[in-house]
Amino acid sequence: IKKAFMKKIVCTSILVAALAFTGCSKEVKKANEEVTPTTTVEKEEGTVNPSSDEKNDDNKNAEIELKQAMIENLAANNVFHVRWYTTDGDFEAGTAFLIDSKTKGEKLLVTAFHFLCPENKDSIKGSELPDFVLGGEILRAISSEKTSATLKDCLVINDAKAVPVIEKDVAAFSIQGGDDLKTLPLSENGTQKGDRIYLLANLWDTDHPHENGVYPGKVISDADGVMKFKLDETFSTNGASGGPIVNEYGEVVAIHMASQGKYLYAHSTKSFLTQIDEGKFAGKAYPSDLSVMSGEEEIEGKNKELQIHDLMVSDSIDGIFFDFSINSIKVQKKIGDTTAPDGRQYMIINASYDGKSDISDDIYLYAEDFWVEWGEGSDDEFSYPSKEVIIEDQLGESYKIDPGKTTTGNLVFEIPNDVEEVVLEFLDYYTEGDSTDMKYEDAYIYAIPVEDWSR
């Protein structure tokens, strides 16, 4: 299920050559006359030979393309994110990469420290991290493909601190499995102002993300363990914390940590390696089979196992805390004075929620508990309820489901013109305290044909 576990708010905003071929004829000069430099020589048949400068430009172009291909390959195969299992439940957050640690004698997964703390705390001590993290599955960041690797043990880095202490913000774990996973080389040198660098990450909360996961930029400064840089284009870097920043040779020069306006900040390689070298393993022996992390805990008689219900449009859903049914679907290009963007249309879903009479507490739902997908569900095949268009009885960003009562309202999604079916997905979950403290959830998949109909 795409996006269903992105409940953590990742802290990334705390400081948050043209080739010109010209020809000229070669002139014969006397020995004492100055010879005009030429760039090309005309042959009798009219062909033009490139000058040595132009050949050099071709070579430089080829070298740039080779480096770009190499860096794209690193992003696809050497950058990861983790499904973290913690005392707060499981979630996906941040970016990570693997290194070969000389001092520890094995592969280490390296990431940011600041998003690995309980929801009710701003941060924790480095010594507390092994007990907060209960394990983790490693996925490829760009494709979201699950790997065979999981976390094995936590490296205790006593002086680890969260942003805004950029130069101390690092976490590291040993891994089990994943023998085929590749590490990234580390730069032995720092960077200089103006150096070309690349942030490698899957940015999920931004417009027009780079599908290859490569975001070029340049260094502004690099001193005292903190590298300040700027991307060539402006992006929201949510999800990039812990992501590697590499130089033109694919070597890691820093870990991305935070942004402040157009400038971004990273923890430089030499600095975070010092912390890693001084760390010691906690001896946690995290489980390799993460299925033991769910399905065992009983909460109010409910088994904490994620269930996925694949239901066709004629069915209603018997949920945990409410029953859900779709009353009608309308598909239209325009709502009021608002016209959908080119190639898009609006789907209006009118749905009913019958609150369970045996549930004593009010149930609150949120707009981002619902989403529709089409195709493979990539970032351009995915839509939350629209905030731009307003219609009658539209359900807001949050709304209450009363026990024993029916709540009816509209959800508006923006979808392509050419799809014949979308999949509505949503969560039905139990919380304690604030809404981020999720204790139990059930996920539903609801296949919907793209056509007007009503019950």
For each residue, the residues with C-beta under 8 A, 3 or more apart:
1: 4 5 308 425 443 445
2: 144 371 373 377 382 425
3: 6 204 371 382
4: 1 425 427 441 443
5: 1 83 90 91 92
6: 3 91 92 93 204
7: 91 436 438
8: 91 92 93 115
9:
10: 93 94 115 238 239 240 241
11: 14 16 114 115 162 163 241 258
12: 16 236 237 238 239 240 241 256 257 258 259
13: 16 236 237 238 258 259 260
14: 11 114 163 164 258 260
15: 163 164 166 258 259 260 265
16: 11 12 13 163 258 259 260
17: 57 60 61
18:
19: 54 57 58 61
20:
21: 40 48 50 54
22: 39 40
23: 39 40 42 48
24: 38 39 40 42
25: 42
26: 38 41 42
27: 35 36
28:
29: 33 34 35 36
30: 33
31:
32:
33: 29 30
34: 29
35: 27 29
36: 27 29
37:
38: 24 26 41 51
39: 22 23 24 51 53 54
40: 21 22 23 24 48 49 50 51
41: 26 38 48 49
42: 23 24 25 26 46 47 48
43: 46 47 48 49
44:
45:
46: 42 43
47: 42 43
48: 21 23 40 41 42 43
49: 40 41 43
50: 21 40 54 55 58
51: 38 39 40 54 55
52: 55 56
53: 39 56 57
54: 19 21 39 50 51 57 58
55: 50 51 52 58 59
56: 52 53 59 60
57: 17 19 53 54 60 61
58: 19 50 54 55 61 62
59: 55 56 62 63
60: 17 56 57 63 64
61: 17 19 57 58 64 65
62: 58 59 65 66
63: 59 60 66 67
64: 60 61 67 68
65: 61 62 68 69
66: 62 63 69 70
67: 63 64 70 71 248 249 250
68: 64 65 71 72 214
69: 65 66 72 73
70: 66 67 73 74 250
71: 67 68 74 75 198 200 214 246 248 250
72: 68 69 75 76 212 213 214
73: 69 70 76 77
74: 70 71 77 78 79 184 200 246 250
75: 71 72 78 79 141 142 200 212 213 214
76: 72 73 79 140 142 143 212 213
77: 73 74 140 182
78: 74 75 97 98 182 183 184 200 244
79: 74 75 76 95 96 97 140 141 142 200 201 202 213 243 244
80: 95 96 97 98 109 138 139 140 141 147 181
81: 92 93 94 95 96 138 139 141 144 202 239
82: 92 93 94 96 109 111 136 137 138 139 151
83: 5 90 91 92 136 137 139 290
84: 90 91 92 93 116 133 136
85: 89 90 133 134 135 136 137 290 293
86: 89 90 91 116 118 132 133 134
87: 118 131 132 134
88: 91 118 119 132 437
89: 85 86 438 439
90: 5 83 84 85 86 293 294
91: 5 6 7 8 83 84 86 88
92: 5 6 8 81 82 83 84 139
93: 6 8 10 81 82 84 115 239 241
94: 10 81 82 111 112 115 239 240 241 242 243
95: 79 80 81 111 141 200 201 202 239 240 241 242 243 244 256
96: 79 80 81 82 109 110 111 138 141 242 243
97: 78 79 80 109 110 111 183 184 200 243 244 252
98: 78 80 107 108 109 110 175 181 182 183 184
99: 107 108 110 183 184 186 252
100: 106 107 183
101: 104 105 106 107 108 172 276 277
102: 105
103: 276 277
104: 101 108 155 174 276 281
105: 101 102
106: 100 101 174
107: 98 99 100 101 174 175 178 181 183
108: 98 99 101 104 155 172 173 174 175 276
109: 80 82 96 97 98 138 151 172 173 174 175
110: 96 97 98 99 170 171 172 242 255 272 276
111: 82 94 95 96 97 116 170 171 172 241 242 255
112: 94 115 116 163 169 170 171 241 242 255 256 257
113: 116 126 129 157 160 161 162 168 169 170 171
114: 11 14 117 123 162 163 169 241 257
115: 8 10 11 93 94 112 241 242
116: 84 86 111 112 113 124 129 132 133 171
117: 114 121 122 123 124 132 162
118: 86 87 88 121 124 132
119: 88 434 436 437
120:
121: 117 118 124
122: 117 162
123: 114 117 161 162
124: 116 117 118 121 128 129 132
125: 128 129 158 160
126: 113 129 156 157 158 159 160 161
127: 130 156 158
128: 124 125 131 132
129: 113 116 124 125 126 132 133 154 156 157 160 171
130: 127 133 153 154 156 282 284
131: 87 128
132: 86 87 88 116 117 118 124 128 129
133: 84 85 86 116 129 130 136 151 154 173 286
134: 85 86 87 286 293
135: 85 150 151 286 287 290 293
136: 82 83 84 85 133 150 151 173 286 290
137: 82 83 85 146 150 290
138: 80 81 82 96 109 146 147 149 150 151 175 178 181
139: 80 81 82 83 92 144 145 146 147
140: 76 77 79 80 143 144 145 147
141: 75 79 80 81 95 96 144 200 201 202 213 243
142: 75 76 79 202 212 213
143: 76 140
144: 2 81 139 140 141 202
145: 139 140
146: 137 138 139
147: 80 138 139 140 177 178 181
148: 177 178 180
149: 138 175 176 177 178 181
150: 135 136 137 138 175 176 177 286 287 288 290
151: 82 109 133 135 136 138 154 173 174 175 176 286
152: 173 174 175 176 285 286 288
153: 130 173 174 281 282 283 284 285 286
154: 129 130 133 151 171 172 173 281 282 284 286
155: 104 108 171 172 173 174 276 279 280 281 282
156: 126 127 129 130 279 280 281 282
157: 113 126 129 160 170 171 172 275 276 278 279
158: 125 126 127 278 279
159: 126 168 275 278
160: 113 125 126 129 157 168 169 170 171 275
161: 113 123 126 165 168 169
162: 11 113 114 117 122 123 165 169
163: 11 14 15 16 112 114 166 169 257 258 265
164: 14 15 258
165: 161 162 168 169
166: 15 163 169 225 226 257 258 265 266 267
167: 224 225 226 267 268 271
168: 113 159 160 161 165 225 267 275
169: 112 113 114 160 161 162 163 165 166 255 257 267
170: 110 111 112 113 157 160 255 267 272 275 276
171: 110 111 112 113 116 129 154 155 157 160 242
172: 101 108 109 110 111 154 155 157 276 279
173: 108 109 133 136 151 152 153 154 155
174: 104 106 107 108 109 151 152 153 155 281
175: 98 107 108 109 138 149 150 151 152 178 181
176: 149 150 151 152 286 288
177: 147 148 149 150 288
178: 107 138 147 148 149 175 181
179:
180: 148
181: 80 98 107 138 147 149 175 178
182: 77 78 98
183: 78 97 98 99 100 107
184: 74 78 97 98 99 244 246 250 251 252
185: 249 250 251 252
186: 99 251 252 269 273
187: 190 191 247 249 251 252 253 269
188:
189:
190: 187 222 253 268 269 270
191: 187 195 197 219 222 227 247 253 254 268
192: 195 219 222
193: 219 220 221 222
194: 218 219
195: 191 192 218 219 247
196: 216 217 218 247 248
197: 191 216 217 218 219 229 245 246 247 253 254
198: 71 214 215 216 217 245 246 247 248
199: 214 215 217 231 237 240 243 244 245 256 264
200: 71 74 75 78 79 95 97 141 213 214 215 243 244 245 246
201: 79 95 141 213 215 237 239 240 243 256
202: 79 81 95 141 142 144 209 213 239
203: 206 209 210 215 235 236 237 238 239 240
204: 3 6 209 238 239 379
205: 236 238 239
206: 203 209 235 236 237 238
207:
208:
209: 202 203 204 206 235 379
210: 203 213 214 215
211:
212: 72 75 76 142
213: 72 75 76 79 141 142 200 201 202 210
214: 68 71 72 75 198 199 200 210
215: 198 199 200 201 203 210 231 232 233 235
216: 196 197 198 231 232
217: 196 197 198 199 229 230 231 232 264
218: 194 195 196 197 229 230 232
219: 191 192 193 194 195 197 222 227 228 229
220: 193 228 229 230 263
221: 193 227 228
222: 190 191 192 193 219 226 227 228 254 268
223: 226
224: 167
225: 166 167 168 267 268 270 271 272
226: 166 167 222 223 265 266 267 268 271
227: 191 219 221 222 245 253 254 265 266 267 268
228: 219 220 221 222 263 264 265 266
229: 197 217 218 219 220 245 263 264 265 266
230: 217 218 220 262 263 264
231: 199 215 216 217 234 235 264
232: 215 216 217 218
233: 215
234: 231 262
235: 203 206 209 215 231
236: 12 13 203 205 206
237: 12 13 199 201 203 206 240 241 256 259 264
238: 10 12 13 203 204 205 206
239: 10 12 81 93 94 95 201 202 203 204 205
240: 10 12 94 95 199 201 203 237 243 256
241: 10 11 12 93 94 95 111 112 114 115 237 256 257 258
242: 94 95 96 110 111 112 115 171 255 256 257
243: 79 94 95 96 97 141 199 200 201 240 255 256
244: 78 79 95 97 184 199 200 252 254 255 256
245: 197 198 199 200 227 229 252 253 254 255 256 266
246: 71 74 184 197 198 200 249 250 251 252 253
247: 187 191 195 196 197 198 250 251 253
248: 67 71 196 198
249: 67 185 187 246
250: 67 70 71 74 184 185 246 247
251: 184 185 186 187 246 247
252: 97 99 184 185 186 187 244 245 246 255 269
253: 187 190 191 197 227 245 246 247 268 269
254: 191 197 222 227 244 245 266 267 268 269
255: 110 111 112 169 170 242 243 244 245 252 266 267 269 272
256: 12 95 112 199 201 237 240 241 242 243 244 245 264 265 266
257: 12 112 114 163 166 169 241 242 265 266 267
258: 11 12 13 14 15 16 163 164 166 241 264 265
259: 12 13 15 16 237 263 264 265
260: 13 14 15 16 263 264 265
261:
262: 230 234
263: 220 228 229 230 259 260
264: 199 217 228 229 230 231 237 256 258 259 260
265: 15 163 166 226 227 228 229 256 257 258 259 260
266: 166 226 227 228 229 245 254 255 256 257
267: 166 167 168 169 170 225 226 227 254 255 257 271 272
268: 167 190 191 222 225 226 227 253 254 271 272
269: 186 187 190 252 253 254 255 272 273
270: 190 225 273 274
271: 167 225 226 267 268 274 275
272: 110 170 225 255 267 268 269 275 276
273: 186 269 270 276 277
274: 270 271 277 278
275: 157 159 160 168 170 271 272 278 279
276: 101 103 104 108 110 155 157 170 172 272 273 279
277: 101 103 273 274
278: 157 158 159 274 275
279: 155 156 157 158 172 275 276
280: 155 156
281: 104 153 154 155 156 174
282: 130 153 154 155 156
283: 153
284: 130 153 154
285: 152 153
286: 133 134 135 136 150 151 152 153 154 176
287: 135 150 290 292 293
288: 150 152 176 177
289: 292
290: 83 85 135 136 137 150 287 293 294
291: 294 295
292: 287 289 295 296
293: 85 90 134 135 287 290
294: 90 290 291 297 304 305 306
295: 291 292 303 304 305
296: 292 304
297: 294 303 304
298: 301 302 303 304
299: 302 304 430 439 440
300: 430
301: 298
302: 298 299 320 430 440
303: 295 297 298
304: 294 295 296 297 298 299 439 440
305: 294 295
306: 294 441 442 443
307: 442 443
308: 1 443 444 445
309: 317 442 443 444 445
310: 445 447
311: 315 317 444 445 446 447
312: 315 447
313: 326 446 447 448 449 453
314:
315: 311 312
316: 323 324 325
317: 309 311 323 324 325 444 446
318: 323
319: 322 323 324 356 428 442 444
320: 302 356 428 429 430 440 442
321: 355 356 359 363 401 428 429 430
322: 319 353 354 355 356 363 401 428
323: 316 317 318 319 353 354 356
324: 316 317 319 351 352 353 354 426 428 444
325: 316 317 351 352 354
326: 313 329 349 350 351 424 446 448 455
327: 350 351 352 408 454 455
328: 349 350 453 454 455
329: 326 347 348 349 350 448 449 450 451 452 453 454
330: 347 348 350 452
331: 345 346 347 348 450 451 452
332: 335 345 346 348
333: 339 340 345 346
334: 337 338 339 340 346
335: 332 338 346 348 389 391 412
336: 389 390 391
337: 334
338: 334 335 388 389
339: 333 334
340: 333 334 344 345 346 414
341: 344 414
342:
343: 416 417 418
344: 340 341 414 415 416 417
345: 331 332 333 340 414 415 416 417
346: 331 332 333 334 335 340 386 389 412 413 414 415
347: 329 330 331 372 412 413 414 415 422 448 450
348: 329 330 331 332 335 391 410 411 412
349: 326 328 329 410 411 412 413 424 448
350: 326 327 328 329 330 393 408 409 410 454
351: 324 325 326 327 408 409 410 411
352: 324 325 327 406 407 408
353: 322 323 324 365 401 406 407 408
354: 322 323 324 325 405 406
355: 321 322 359 363 401 402 403 404 405 406 407
356: 319 320 321 322 323 359 403 404
357: 403 404
358: 403
359: 321 355 356 363 403
360: 403
361: 403
362: 400 401 402 403
363: 321 322 355 359 400 401 403
364: 398 399 400 401 435
365: 353 369 370 395 398 399 400 401
366: 369 397 398 435
367: 370 384 385 387 395 396 397 398 411
368: 371 384 385
369: 365 366 426 427 429
370: 365 367 384 385 411 424 425 426
371: 2 3 368 382 383 384 385 424 425 426
372: 347 382 383 413 415 422 423 424 425 448
373: 2 377 381 382 383 422 423 425
374: 377 381 415 416 419 421 422 423
375: 378 381 419
376: 381
377: 2 373 374 381 382 423
378: 375 381 382
379: 204 209 382
380:
381: 373 374 375 376 377 378
382: 2 3 371 372 373 377 378 379
383: 371 372 373 386 413 414 415
384: 367 368 370 371 413
385: 367 368 370 371 395 411 412 413
386: 346 383 389 412 413 414
387: 367 397
388: 338
389: 335 336 338 346 386 412
390: 336 394
391: 335 336 348 394 410 412
392: 410
393: 350 408 409 410
394: 390 391 409 410 411 412
395: 365 367 385 399 409 410 411
396: 367 399
397: 366 367 387
398: 364 365 366 367
399: 364 365 395 396 407 409
400: 362 363 364 365 407
401: 321 322 353 355 362 363 364 365 405 407
402: 355 362 405 407
403: 355 356 357 358 359 360 361 362 363
404: 355 356 357
405: 354 355 401 402
406: 352 353 354 355
407: 352 353 355 399 400 401 402
408: 327 350 351 352 353 393
409: 350 351 393 394 395 399
410: 348 349 350 351 391 392 393 394 395
411: 348 349 351 367 370 385 394 395
412: 335 346 347 348 349 385 386 389 391 394
413: 346 347 349 372 383 384 385 386 422
414: 340 341 344 345 346 347 383 386
415: 344 345 346 347 372 374 383 419 422 450
416: 343 344 345 374 419
417: 343 344 345
418: 343
419: 374 375 415 416 422 450
420: 449 450
421: 374 447 448 449 450
422: 347 372 373 374 413 415 419 447 448 450
423: 372 373 374 377 445 446 447 448
424: 326 349 370 371 372 445 446 447 448
425: 1 2 4 370 371 372 373 443 444 445 446
426: 324 369 370 371 443 444 446
427: 4 369 441 442 443 444
428: 319 320 321 322 324 441 442 443 444
429: 320 321 369 438 439 440 441 442
430: 299 300 302 320 321 438 439 440 441
431: 434 435 436 437 438 439
432: 437 439
433: 437
434: 119 431 437
435: 364 366 431
436: 7 119 431
437: 88 119 431 432 433 434
438: 7 89 429 430 431 441
439: 89 299 304 429 430 431 432
440: 299 302 304 320 429 430
441: 4 306 427 428 429 430 438
442: 306 307 309 319 320 427 428 429
443: 1 4 306 307 308 309 425 426 427 428
444: 308 309 311 317 319 324 425 426 427 428
445: 1 308 309 310 311 423 424 425
446: 311 313 317 326 423 424 425 426
447: 310 311 312 313 421 422 423 424
448: 313 326 329 347 349 372 421 422 423 424
449: 313 329 420 421 453
450: 329 331 347 415 419 420 421 422
451: 329 331
452: 329 330 331
453: 313 328 329 449
454: 327 328 329 350
455: 326 327 328
